[in-house]
Amino acid sequence: MTAQATAATASPRYRALRFGVTRALMRGGADGTQYLSADQPLQPFGQRMSDRLAHWARATPDVSFMAQRQRLPDGSLGAWRHLTYAQALHGARCIGQALLERGLSAERPVLILSENSLEHAQLALGCLWAGVPWCPASPAYSLVSQDFGKLRHVMQTLTPGLIWADDGARYGKAIAATAPAGVEVVLSRNPDAAALQGRASTPLAALLATEPTPAVDAAQAATGPDTILKFLFTSGSTKLPKAVVNTHRMWCANQQQMRQSMPILQDEKPILVDWLPWNHTFGGNHNVGMVLANGGTLYIDEGRPTPALVGETLRNLREIAPTLYFNVPTGFDAIAQAMKTDDVLRRNFLSRVKMFFYAGASLAQPVWESLFESAERELGERVVMTCGFGMTESSPYGLFPTSPDIQAGDLGLPTPGMECKLVPVDGKVELRYRGPNITPGYWRAPEATAEAFDDEGFFCTGDAVAWIDPADPNKGLRFDGRIAEDFKLATGTFVSVGPLRARVTSGGAPYIQDVVLTGLNRGEVGALVFPTAAVRTLTDLPPDAPLAEVLRHRAVRARFQSLVTDLSLTATGSANRVARLLLLAEPPSIDKGEITDKGSINQRAVLKERDALVQALYDETPGVDVIKPETHS
């Protein structure tokens, strides 16, 4: 064998990363049900997350817990300002004292209307210390919604005793429209904004200036594993959002589960550069919790994986080198494209990162390959790409890969202490969870809580899974779609969404990020396609050309014309024949629920939010943007 052939067949070299769970325990049950768990027990974990804040404030008082760029008078972002662990604990005790004096509780919690910020973190830590639950509501409920329907539902569900918003000008209209009379409003900026309609407010600085007393430390000591620490609302794509109860036990157990599944957390303190919103469990529980539990530092990234805002993310990654990096698939796609030509970004970003981590099952394999290519070019080895799988109700961490040799959609094995139940349902296998990281239920929704658990106490996720290798359970599970995603055509023919979506994504690689299939009660299957940034390479347009213009370019349309024609020719029937396709210029929105807490596409939410596009896709005389298979005589 030649040297070239040997190199081509050699296993890829990865930057060292240990995997904590590599083997599974299994047992069988009735009617084909199986039970799956890690082959190691969950080690002891703490009683409350506030103890971790106290620990690091003593052990590393001057280390930054979080940092955020200062916003300058012209609106631009300047140098980093830091919040050390000692400052974080001091602020938590001050704010906690102020909350105690107001008599707040689970029945009258704190509602946060704001994006990620140091002030947001300080208020949350004050709640954590005083044992007062808080709820970070999606900013979209205040800033995007026109009728504030979901925000009003949040208010009615929680009956908050205090509402905090970062900016009276930005959030004033929502507060004026939904906040009940008599509920105290706390603001950081613009308390006299016209949008508030004269509503009185308290400055956040007043809470921070409150002198702590022994009572606030006694309140912290009185909290325990069953104390509710916060509420996180589900996306509410088909119904009104539900308030998921999050307890200290859930968060503490999940952080220990992460430490055992990801031993890198035992080896070094995590440094994160992260934009993921704290009203979602991925950003607010997984990432903030990881930093707090392990004494790391979180740099708040005010960029987003959108063409208009990704530049800020790239700027931050050129300056701050993370040890672990978390993002959704569209974010990784943008970074992968940028690293091809940006030497400074590639050098700094890859300098000490040990692991990439995406949420869910929708990262296109070509994006992985592009990231690997950049790492091999810069480092001579790959950075391991991993994924996590869980949900708001599981704190969220649930499953993790067993080795670096995974493909898009692979999920791995359960984390220690959490048992998975695999239940045959309508030709698929549903994944169900039971463990100390699972929520006790939904706040003030006993019927919804009862419906969510089966007779053995397992939480019913609605996610379908299959074995990566049926002959080797130790390789774990792979994602097989959502049970509720599958639908019937008007002919009664059943469409299995997961396999067909995989065919479309694979056939369109590397130009497809994800696909939403259409056709419920219609005559044929259609596809709404979210493209990757790679589609730009098909054209001769300038790099900054609007995506809508790129998608109408003749070369792009020709590529997708070829795809939909190939899919049609290879189909075996109407259930797996894509008869029409539409390219989407607007990426999926995490705030609108189009991306789930797991980072995967929420088919129902996309279909609901983009109903007008679905109608256009099926017009009797479709517009020029609709791509159909070529017909051959």
Order of alpha helices (4+ residues) and beta strands (2+ residues): alpha-beta-beta-alpha-beta-beta-alpha-beta-alpha-beta-alpha-alpha-beta-alpha-beta-beta-alpha-alpha-beta-beta-alpha-alpha-beta-alpha-beta-alpha-beta-alpha-alpha-beta-alpha-beta-beta-beta-beta-beta-alpha-beta-beta-beta-beta-alpha-beta-beta-alpha-alpha-beta-alpha-alpha
